């Protein structure tokens, strides 16, 4: 049986950052990733090779100077030298309504509101008691009015996680917005040379990472067998470790934990998920008349959002990552892309696809996370990922750091 100090199941940013903290502490860590590539939702697609390669983001796309846990890793690994500021296009976006694209700035959203409804709602909210335990829809409808929320705000909010946010908690674990302390020595919004994939490349080069490694079972080992945990792979390989971290989605974590750790599997099974199909395209700059902008939000369409590479401009090419609602064929998705961009099908020089399963937190998510943390207390078993505090990169990295600190101090 192969032995490691720490085994991490899942090679997304949560798993890689957990393994990095373990390795930094002198532990022999191994990351097991089921797919051919590590990175998970950090998915920088590259066209061409070497320093001339063109890249764009098909997954997560932006970092902020409030991402303290990520910046800690960047400082320690030399990634800080690769930080690249996002340009002026980050301040512009487009609203697609009734087939027409309207380019807007950050304050332009308010011009879409009914001002009479907004004024009445704000007055009621000002003179009424704060109400905890609200959904995103209930909270913002109370602030801006139900029609303003449904017609204007909901599409913009839903564009962030590429799913309907109506039933998300308005505060606490799983909420969209969090107050974080900013690093004044780092630019407010940034990426890295080569995209966020540079973070994946760096971490995967610093920790032992095995791709195509499908985990079939996880079980505790008796003290007579060395204690800790045994991880079994689909190819029959058995691995032993003093500590194990699961950095996979709720469904996979539930499947692996259910036989031996039912008290953890039960709350995990209550976390809802949604599927998102993403299609990325690269086009010649001259082929698209649309002005440079950061993203496109539809008021009603088959996609949630389209994120561009424009804030990090290239002189000859542009790229767009469309995140679609489930249930549409590739032909329907491509037809939508060419319609929105106003280009013929043969203008799409490169087409990439990916499917992602994302958590969809609802009211009571705080209690689910608390139940999981109680079940993990006192063990060297860790859970990390995007279904605890939230879906952002920082939520994943911060959770991994906290879980490693807990595991490392468990005797």
C-alpha positions in Angstrom: 0.0 0.0 0.0 1.3 3.4 -0.9 1.6 5.7 2.0 1.4 9.5 2.2 1.0 11.9 5.2 -2.0 13.6 3.5 -4.2 12.6 0.5 -6.4 15.1 -1.1 -9.3 13.9 -3.3 -10.0 16.5 -5.9 -7.6 18.7 -7.7 -9.5 22.0 -8.0 -8.3 25.2 -6.4 -9.6 24.0 -3.0 -7.8 20.7 -3.2 -4.6 22.2 -4.6 -4.5 24.9 -1.9 -5.1 22.4 0.9 -2.3 20.2 -0.4 0.0 23.3 -0.7 -0.5 24.2 3.0 0.2 20.6 3.9 3.3 20.5 1.8 4.5 23.8 3.1 4.2 22.3 6.6 6.6 19.5 5.6 3.9 16.8 5.0 4.0 14.4 2.0 0.8 15.3 0.3 -0.8 13.6 -2.8 -3.6 15.1 -4.9 -5.9 12.7 -6.7 -7.8 14.3 -9.6 -10.3 12.2 -11.5 -10.2 14.2 -14.7 -7.3 14.6 -17.1 -6.5 18.1 -15.9 -6.3 19.7 -12.4 -7.9 23.1 -11.7 -11.6 22.5 -11.6 -13.4 25.8 -12.0 -10.1 27.5 -12.7 -10.0 26.7 -16.4 -7.8 28.9 -18.6 -8.1 27.7 -22.2 -5.0 28.3 -24.4 -4.8 28.6 -28.1 -1.3 28.1 -29.6 1.8 27.2 -27.7 4.6 28.9 -25.7 4.7 32.6 -24.8 2.6 33.5 -27.9 -0.4 31.4 -26.8 -3.7 33.2 -26.5 -5.7 32.4 -23.4 -9.1 33.1 -22.0 -11.1 31.9 -19.0 -13.8 29.3 -19.5 -14.4 29.1 -15.7 -13.7 31.6 -12.9 -12.3 34.8 -14.3 -11.5 37.5 -11.7 -9.6 37.9 -8.5 -9.8 40.8 -6.0 -7.4 42.4 -3.5 -9.8 41.1 -0.8 -8.7 37.5 -1.6 -6.3 37.3 1.3 -5.9 33.5 1.4 -5.2 33.4 -2.3 -2.7 36.3 -2.1 -0.9 34.6 0.8 -0.2 31.7 -1.6 0.7 34.2 -4.4 3.2 35.9 -2.1 4.8 32.7 -1.0 5.1 31.0 -4.4 6.2 33.9 -6.6 2.8 34.2 -8.3 2.6 37.8 -7.1 5.1 38.7 -9.9 2.6 37.4 -12.4 -0.3 39.6 -11.2 -1.8 41.5 -14.1 -4.3 44.4 -13.7 -7.6 44.3 -15.5 -8.1 47.2 -17.9 -10.8 49.8 -18.5 -13.2 47.3 -20.2 -13.9 45.8 -16.7 -16.0 48.9 -16.0 -18.4 48.2 -18.9 -21.0 45.6 -19.5 -24.0 45.0 -21.8 -27.6 44.2 -21.0 -29.4 42.1 -23.6 -33.1 42.9 -23.6 -35.7 42.2 -26.4 -32.8 41.3 -28.8 -31.0 44.6 -28.2 -27.6 45.0 -26.5 -27.2 48.2 -24.4 -23.7 49.0 -23.2 -23.7 50.2 -19.6 -21.5 51.3 -16.7 -21.8 50.3 -13.0 -24.4 53.1 -12.2 -26.5 52.5 -15.3 -28.3 49.6 -13.6 -30.2 52.0 -11.4 -31.5 53.8 -14.5 -33.4 50.6 -15.3 -35.4 50.8 -12.0 -38.8 52.2 -11.6 -38.0 55.1 -9.4 -41.4 55.4 -7.8 -41.2 51.7 -6.7 -37.6 52.2 -5.6 -38.4 55.2 -3.4 -41.4 53.5 -1.7 -39.4 50.3 -1.0 -36.4 52.2 0.4 -38.7 54.2 2.7 -40.4 51.0 4.0 -37.0 49.3 4.5 -35.6 52.3 6.3 -38.4 52.5 8.9 -38.9 48.7 9.4 -36.9 46.3 11.5 -34.1 44.4 9.9 -35.2 40.8 9.1 -32.6 38.0 9.2 -33.1 34.7 7.5 -34.3 36.2 4.2 -33.7 34.8 0.7 -32.0 37.0 -1.8 -35.3 37.6 -3.6 -37.1 38.6 -0.4 -34.2 40.8 0.8 -33.7 42.8 -2.4 -37.4 42.9 -3.3 -37.8 44.6 0.1 -35.1 47.2 -0.8 -35.8 48.0 -4.4 -39.3 46.6 -5.0 -40.5 43.2 -6.3 -40.8 44.3 -9.9 -37.4 46.1 -9.9 -35.8 43.0 -8.5 -37.4 40.6 -11.0 -37.0 42.8 -14.0 -33.6 44.3 -13.4 -31.6 43.0 -10.4 -32.3 39.3 -10.6 -30.6 38.8 -14.0 -27.5 40.7 -12.9 -27.2 38.7 -9.6 -27.9 35.4 -11.3 -25.1 36.1 -13.8 -22.5 35.9 -11.0 -23.0 32.2 -10.1 -24.7 31.2 -13.4 -27.9 30.1 -11.8 -31.1 31.6 -10.3 -30.2 33.2 -7.0 -33.8 33.9 -5.8 -33.6 31.2 -3.0 -29.9 31.9 -2.0 -29.5 33.1 1.6 -29.2 36.8 1.6 -26.6 36.6 4.4 -24.3 34.1 6.0 -22.9 30.9 4.4 -23.8 30.5 0.8 -24.7 34.2 0.3 -23.5 36.1 -2.7 -21.9 39.1 -1.0 -19.4 39.2 1.8 -17.4 41.9 3.4 -13.7 41.2 3.2 -10.7 43.2 4.2 -8.7 44.5 1.2 -5.0 44.5 0.6 -4.0 48.1 -0.1 -0.7 47.0 -1.6 -2.5 45.0 -4.4 -4.6 46.4 -7.2 -8.3 46.0 -6.7 -9.1 43.5 -9.5 -6.6 41.4 -11.3 -5.7 38.2 -13.1 -2.3 36.6 -13.8 -0.1 36.3 -16.9 -1.5 33.3 -18.7 -4.8 33.6 -16.8 -5.9 31.9 -13.6 -4.5 28.7 -15.0 -1.1 30.1 -13.8 -2.2 29.5 -10.3 -3.1 25.9 -11.1 0.2 25.3 -13.0 2.2 26.7 -10.0 0.4 24.7 -7.3 0.3 21.5 -9.3 4.0 21.8 -9.8 4.7 22.2 -6.1 2.5 19.3 -4.8 2.4 15.8 -6.1 -0.6 15.6 -8.4 -2.0 12.5 -10.1 -4.7 13.0 -12.8 -7.1 10.3 -14.1 -7.2 8.9 -10.5 -10.8 8.0 -9.8 -11.4 7.2 -6.1 -13.9 4.4 -5.5 -13.8 4.1 -1.7 -12.7 5.8 1.5 -12.6 4.1 4.9 -10.9 4.5 8.3 -8.1 2.1 9.1 -7.8 0.4 12.5 -4.9 1.3 14.8 -3.4 -2.1 14.2 -3.2 -1.3 10.5 -1.5 2.0 11.1 -4.6 4.2 11.8 -5.6 7.0 9.6 -7.5 6.4 6.4 -7.5 4.1 3.3 -8.2 5.4 -0.1 -9.0 2.9 -2.9 -8.9 3.8 -6.6 -10.9 2.4 -9.4 -7.8 0.7 -10.8 -7.3 -1.3 -7.6 -4.6 0.9 -6.1 -4.8 1.3 -2.3 -3.4 4.3 -0.6 -2.9 5.0 3.1 -2.7 8.4 4.8 -2.8 9.9 8.3 -5.2 12.6 7.0 -7.6 12.9 4.0 -9.2 15.9 2.5 -12.2 15.7 0.2 -12.2 18.6 -2.2 -15.0 17.4 -4.5 -18.6 18.3 -5.1 -21.4 17.4 -2.6 -22.6 14.4 -4.6 -19.2 12.8 -4.9 -18.4 13.5 -1.2 -21.7 12.0 -0.2 -21.0 8.8 -2.2 -17.5 8.4 -0.7 -18.5 9.1 2.9 -21.9 7.3 3.1 -20.6 3.8 3.8 -18.2 4.6 6.7 -19.2 8.2 7.7 -23.0 8.4 7.4 -23.2 11.4 9.9 -21.2 13.5 7.4 -23.0 12.1 4.3 -26.4 13.0 5.6 -26.0 16.8 5.6 -24.0 16.7 2.4 -27.0 15.1 0.8 -29.1 18.1 1.6 -27.0 20.5 -0.5 -28.7 21.1 -3.9 -26.7 21.5 -7.1 -27.3 22.8 -10.6 -25.6 22.0 -13.9 -24.1 24.7 -16.1 -22.9 24.2 -19.7 -20.3 26.6 -20.8 -19.1 27.3 -24.4 -16.1 29.5 -25.1 -15.3 31.0 -28.5 -12.4 32.9 -29.9 -13.0 35.3 -32.8 -10.9 37.8 -34.7 -11.1 41.2 -33.2 -12.2 42.6 -36.6 -15.2 40.2 -36.7 -17.1 41.6 -33.7 -18.6 45.1 -33.7 -19.5 44.9 -30.0 -17.4 47.5 -28.0 -15.0 46.1 -25.4 -16.7 45.2 -22.2 -16.4 42.7 -19.3 -19.6 40.7 -19.6 -23.1 40.4 -21.1 -26.2 39.8 -19.1 -29.5 38.8 -20.7 -32.8 39.9 -19.3 -34.2 36.6 -20.6 -32.4 34.1 -22.8 -31.0 30.5 -22.7 -27.7 31.7 -21.1 -27.0 33.2 -17.7 -24.1 35.4 -18.8 -21.2 35.8 -21.2 -17.8 36.8 -19.8 -15.2 38.3 -22.1 -11.4 38.5 -22.2 -11.6 42.2 -23.1 -10.4 43.5 -19.7 -7.1 41.9 -20.7 -7.1 42.9 -24.3 -5.3 41.3 -27.2 -4.5 43.2 -30.5 -5.9 40.5 -32.8 -8.4 38.3 -31.0 -11.4 38.4 -28.6 -12.9 35.6 -26.5 -16.3 35.1 -24.9 -17.3 32.4 -22.4 -21.1 31.8 -22.5 -22.6 30.1 -19.5 -25.9 28.3 -20.5 -29.0 27.1 -18.7 -29.3 23.3 -18.9 -31.3 21.5 -21.5 -30.0 23.0 -24.7 -28.2 21.3 -27.6 -24.8 22.4 -28.8 -26.4 23.7 -32.0 -28.8 25.9 -30.0 -25.9 27.2 -27.9 -23.8 28.1 -30.9 -26.8 29.7 -32.6 -27.3 31.8 -29.5 -23.6 32.9 -29.5 -23.5 34.0 -33.1 -26.8 35.8 -32.6 -25.6 37.7 -29.6 -22.2 38.5 -31.1 -23.6 39.3 -34.5 -21.2 37.1 -36.4 -21.6 34.2 -38.8 -20.8 30.7 -37.6 -17.5 30.5 -39.5 -16.3 33.5 -37.5 -15.9 31.2 -34.5 -12.2 30.3 -34.9 -12.1 28.2 -31.7 -14.9 26.5 -29.7 -14.4 25.0 -26.3 -17.0 23.4 -24.0 -17.2 22.4 -20.4 -19.9 21.1 -18.0 -19.9 22.1 -14.4 -22.0 21.1 -11.4 -22.3 24.0 -8.9 -23.8 24.1 -5.4 -27.1 25.9 -5.1 -27.4 27.0 -1.4 -30.7 27.8 0.2 -32.0 29.0 3.5 -30.6 26.8 6.3 -27.2 26.4 4.6 -25.5 27.8 7.7 -27.0 24.9 9.7 -25.8 22.4 7.2 -22.2 23.8 7.3 -22.4 23.8 11.2 -23.5 20.2 11.2 -20.6 19.2 8.9 -18.1 21.0 11.0 -19.4 19.3 14.2 -19.0 15.9 12.5 -15.4 16.8 11.4 -14.3 18.0 14.8 -11.6 15.9 16.3 -10.9 14.0 13.1 -8.1 14.2 10.5 -10.8 14.1 7.8 -11.3 17.4 6.0 -14.0 18.8 3.7 -13.4 21.8 1.5 -14.7 23.3 -1.7 -17.2 25.8 -3.0 -20.2 24.7 -0.9 -19.3 26.1 2.5 -19.0 29.9 2.7 -19.6 30.5 -1.0 -18.7 29.9 -4.6 -15.9 32.4 -5.0 -12.2 31.4 -5.4 -11.4 33.0 -2.1 -14.2 31.0 -0.3 -12.5 27.8 -1.5 -8.9 28.8 -0.6 -9.9 30.2 2.8 -11.9 27.1 3.7 -8.9 24.9 2.7 -6.5 26.9 4.9 -8.9 26.7 7.8 -9.4 23.0 7.4 -5.7 22.3 7.1 -5.1 24.3 10.3 -7.7 22.2 12.1 -6.4 18.9 10.8 -2.8 19.8 11.5 -3.6 20.6 15.2 -5.7 17.5 15.7 -3.9 14.9 17.8 
